[in-house]
């Protein structure tokens, strides 16, 4: 599809929200209590799993998904599928190809209804590219929620509330949940147990009786990272021995014994590398401060020290040093 900015507009918009959902070190309190989608449009955790999970569109599955109408939580995913299927062509040719395809999998009336909505969706994505620039990039949980609310308000103005909430509601509610959960995890003033209590309350408030389903597809590694984030204050206040014990317990909650052993082997390797580098820095400083050595002698001794300390990894260490020094010089200009 020739108009690549059509796709890029939404990708860039969602990227801002996804990037913010990564845990923050500090998270302000006082997020707005009211949800963006509201209670008049019900979206369950199972709706999220269906709308955002893995899905493969085929002629038969498309007929089944839209047998009751063209508008449901899968419509947005179907439109992205159409963009990918008929890409690498001019926009007018793309629209013609989409229209012809829809007529092969739906009756004519439904195909025309879907096509008209798709055309409007494509125009919306183009219009969003300029509109989103005016909103700036959020830097706090409250800012991220405000950005998401503005985005959905813009969609509602463009499509009408019912259509916009049907098209984007599942995505918006999931993003709002991630932002709110990340704000709790990133709150440096709370201990892990308090954060878990707040997260459980957030799940109940947003997903009701199906609260357990919303995070059921998370990868073990992501669950582990969330645990570390939630208990960051606890871990910081522990002794080294207690911290290692706690981390091992967290790993055992999410990983198999084999994975736990491999993670511990990596820990041991990294600790050894850190110790070697600490010893190297001490010896390097002695060489650099030796007034009896000229520049060339210092360079030679430092190189010999690198070879003896890092062995086969000495060249990689030197490349890293060169890159870091180059970046430091650039920042100093």
N, C-alpha and C positions, 0 to 999 in steps of 0.2 A: 504494500500500500504506500503510495507516494507521500502522503501527508503524515510523516512520522511524528510531527508534533502533536497530532491527535492522540496518539498513544502516550507520548511523553508527558502530556499535560497531567493526566491522572496519575501516571507513575511517579512523577515528581511530587505531586500533592500528597500521595499516600506515603512516599518515602519520608517526608517531613514528620509525619505522625509515627511511622514505624521507628524512625531513628530516635524520636523522643522517648519511645516506650522502653528503650534500654535503660537500665537502672541508673538513677541519678544519685550522686553522693548526698545532696541536700534537696529536700522536697518541702516546699511551703505547705502549710495547712490551709484550711478554709476553702476547699474546692466547692463549687456550686452543687447543691444537693439534688436539684432537678435534673433528670436525664434528658438527653438531646432528643431522642425519638419519642419519649413520653409513653404513658400507659394506654393510650387509645389505640396503639398498634402493637400487638403482642408478638414478640420474637423470643422463642425459647432457645435453650442451649442446643437442643437437637436441630433447630433451624440453622444455627450457626455452623454446626458440624456438617450439615448437608450443603449449605451455601458456600462454605469456605474450604471444605475438604477436597480430597482428590476426586476429580470427575473427568470422564472421557465422553465427549459428545460424539454420537454417531447419528446417522439418519433415523434409526429406530429409536434411540434413546431421546432424541430431540422431539420426536412425535409424542413419546410418552410423557416427557417432562412438561410439555405445553398442551396436553390433551384437553385441559380444562380452561385454558386461556393463555394469552401471551405474556401475562404479567405475573411473576412470582419471584421468590428470592434467587432463583437460578437464572433469571433473565440477564442480569448483569454479566454473569460468567459466560453465558451464551453469546452475548455481544462481543466479549473479548475473544472468544473462540472464532467468531466470524471475522474479526479484524486479523487474526493470525492466519486463518485459512485462505483469505483472499488479499494477502499483502503483496507487495512488490508490483503494484500497478497504480495507475492514476486514480484519483479519487472518484471521478465519474464512472470509470470502468469498474472500480471496486464496488460501488453501489449497484451497478447493473448485475454484477456477479452475485452479490448477496441476494438481490431480488429474485433472480432466476433460481438460486439454490433453495430459497424459502418456498418457492412454488412447487419444488419437487418433494418436499417433506410435509407440507401442510395443504389444507384446502385453500382455495384462492382468497377467500375473505380473510381467513386468519393470517395467511402469508402477507397480504397487504397491510393488515393491522400491525404485524410484527415489523414489516419493512418501514412503515411510517415512524414507528417508535425508534427504530434503529437509526434512521436519518436524523431524527431529533437528538438522539444520544450522541451521534457523531458531531453535530453542530454544537452541542453542549460542551463536549470535550475541547473543541477549538476555542470556544468563548472562555472556558475556564483558564486557559493558559495565561491570558493577560490579567484576568480578575484575581487569580491567586497571588500574583506578584505584589498586589497592593496590600495584602494581609500580612506580609512579612513572615519571618520564621519564628515560631514560638520557642521560648527558652525555659519555661516553667510548666508544671502540670496544668495550672490554671490557664496559662496561655495556650497550651495544646488543646484543652477542652474548648476554649473560646474559638480557636481556629476551626476545630471540627464542627462546632455549632454554626459558624459562619458559612462553612462549606455546605452543610445540609440545608441551611436557610436559602442559600443561593440555588441549590437544586430544587427546593420546593417552589421557589419563585419561577424557575425555568419550566419545570414539568407539572407543577401542581403538587400539593402535599401528598395525596394518596399515591400517585405514581412514584414520586421521589422516595417515599418511605418504603414502598415495595421494592424498588430497584436497589436502593442503597442501605436500607434499614439494618439488615443483618451485618453488613460491613461496618456501619457506623457504631452500632451497639457493641460489637466486638472490639473496635478500636477504643471506644470510651472505657470499656472494662479494662483493657490493657493499660491505658493511661492512669486510671484510678488505682489499679493494683500496683503499678510501678511507683506511683507516688507514695503508697504505703511502704513498699519495700525500701524505697530510697530515703525514708524519714530517719535521719541519724539520731533522733531523740528517743526512738522506741527500741525496746528489746524484742527479740524474735517471737516470744510467746504473744506479746501484745500485737505484733504485726500479723501473726497468723490468725488471731482472734478477729482483727479488723478485716482481713481478707475473707474469712469465712462469712462475716456479716455482709460484705460487699457481694459475695456470690449469692447469698440468700436474697438480698434486695434486688439484684439485677436478674436472677435466673430462677428464683422460686424453688419449687420442689425438685427441679432438674439441675440444681446447682452443681452436683457432682460431675455432670457431663461436660461442663465447659472447658475444663483443663485436662480431660481424659486422654486427649491425643498428644499431649506434650511429650517431647522426647525426654528420656531419662537425664541426659546432659543438661537440658534446659531446666528441668525440675531441680537438679543439683545446684545449678547456678542461682536459681531463685532462693533456694535454702541458704546458700552462702550470703546472698544479699539480705535476706530477712534477718539473719543472725549475725550480721556484720558487727554490731555493737558488742554483742556477747563475746564474739571471737576476739575482738580487740582488747577486751578486759581480762582475758584468760592468760594463764602462763603458757609458755611454749608447749609444754607437755600436755596440758589440758586442751590446748587448741588442736594439736595433732590428733588427740583422742576424739575430739568432737568432729573434726573433719572426716576421720575414718568412719565414724558412726553415720554421718550424713551420706557418705559414699555407699555404705552397705545398705542404706535405705533404697537406693536407686540403681545400683549396678550389681552385676554378678560378681562372685568372688574373684574370677579371673580378671575382670576389668579393674577391680579394686587393687589387685596385686600389681597390675601394669601401671596404674596411676601412682602407686607408692614407689615403684621403680623409677618412674619419671621424677618424682619428688626427690629421691635420693640422688639421681643424676644432676638435677638442677642445683641441689644443695652443694654437691661437690664442685660444680662449675662456678657457683657463686663464691665458694671458699677459695678456689684457685684464683679467681679474678681479684678477690680482696687481697690475697697474698701478693699477686702480681703488682697491684697498684702501689702497695707499700714499697716493694723493691724498685719499681719504676721511679717513684718519688725520690728515693735515695740516689738513684743514678742522675736524675735531673738536677738535684741540688748539690751534686759533687762538683766543687769549684776546681778540682784538679783535672777535670775532663773537658776537652773542647767539644764543639757541636758534633763533629763526625764521630768521635769516640762514644759520645752519649747515644747517638743513633745506632751505632754498631752494638753496644752493650744492650740496648733496649730490644733490638731485634733478636739477639741471642737469648735474652730473657723470655721473649715471646715464644721462641721455638722450644725452649726447655719447659715452659709452663703449659703451653697448649698443644704441643706436638703437631699432629696432622691437621689440627684445627687452627694453627697459627695464621695461615694465609687468610682464612675466613675472618679471624679476629682483626687482622690488619685492614681488611676491606671495610669492616664495620667501623673501625676507628676513623678511617679516611672519610667515610660518608658522614659520620657524626661531626667531624671537624669542619667538613665542607658546609654542613647545615648551620653550624655555629657561626662561621664566617659570614654566611648570607644574612643571618639574623642581625649580625652586628653592623651591617652596612646601613 
